[in-house]
Amino acid sequence: MARLAGALVLLMVSAVAAAQDAYVKQAMSLTAREYDKTLPAQPVTTWLREHLPTRYEVVWGDRITDCGEASGTAADAERDLPMCAEIELREGGTMRGYLALFIGTAKRRRAEG
């Protein structure tokens, strides 16, 4: 029985991770213009590479976050929390910068206008 419970937990965690990965993949597939109307309509991954020093590695987070806005209290359940794709800018093994790209809210998946 313990093995079955462990397998069910593993399956549930895997399903959640796959769903989160899909959101990150969607965030990576957007154009720079979809994040900011003043930017060109080119893939955001390309735009980042063209505008960051070449020595920086762009490391996308493995899941979407709440942009640091959740309070951890029951009040969060009532809020339409923001959703961000997070990116670390690394040079060698050292983090040199951090970006949080707003992609929408829990109720509105993609940023509007």
N, C-alpha and C positions, 0 to 999 in steps of 0.2 A: 504494500500500500504506500509506503514511504517513497518508493521509486516512482510510482505513478504520480504522486503529488509533486515530486521533484520535476518530472517530465512535463506536467501541466504548467508549472511555474515557468520552466524554461520556454515552453511554447508561447506562453503569454508574454514573457519578456521579449522573445524574438519578434512577435507580432508588433509589439509597441515600437521596438527599435526599427523595424522595417518601415512602419508608418512615419516615424520621425525622419528616417533617412529620405523618404519620399519628399517631405517638406523641404529638406536641405537641397535635394536635387532640383526641386522646383525653383527655389531661391537662386540657385546657381544658373538656372536656365533663363532667368529674366534678363532683359537688356538693362544697360545703365540708365536709359531714359525712364524705365519703369520704376526706378528708385528715385530719380530726380529729373524732372522735365527739361532741365537745362543741359542735360548730358546727351551724347549721341545714342542712336538706336543700334548699339552694338552689344554683343554679349558682355555682361558685367565682368565675367572672368577675363575677357580680353581687355576691357577698359582698365581693370585693376593692374594687369601686367604692364600695360602701356604707361601708367601713371605712377607706378611705384618704382623705387630703385631696384635694379635687376638683382642686387644681392639679397633682397628680401624674398623669402618663401611665403606664399599665401596658403595658409592652412585653415580650411573651412571646418567649423565645429561639426560634430556628428549628430547634432540635434538642434531643433529650434528652441529658443529660450523666451522668457517673458521680458526680455530687455532689462532685467533687474528691477522690474516694477512690482512684483508680487510682494505682499507683506508677510505671507505665511500664516495669515489669520483667516477665519471663516468669511470675512468680508470679501476676500478674493473671489469667492464663488459667485458673487453678485456683479463683479466688475467684468468689463470687456477688456481683458488684458492684452497688451501689445505682444506681437510675435516678432522676434529678430533672428536673423541668421548671423552667427558670430564668426569672425575671422581673426586669426592671430597672424601677425606679421613677424616672421622669425628670420634671424640671421644666425646661421649655424644652429646651435642649440639654445640660443637666447631669444626670448620674446622681446621684440623692439616696439611693437604697437598692437593695437586691438581695434577692430571695427565691429559695430553692431548695425547691421542693415535692417531697417524696419520693413517688414513685408506685409503687415496688416495687423489685424486683431483676431482674437479667438472667434469672433462672430463674423468679421469681414476679413477673409483670408488674404487678400492682396491690398496693398495701399491704394487708395483712390485719389486721383488728381494730385 
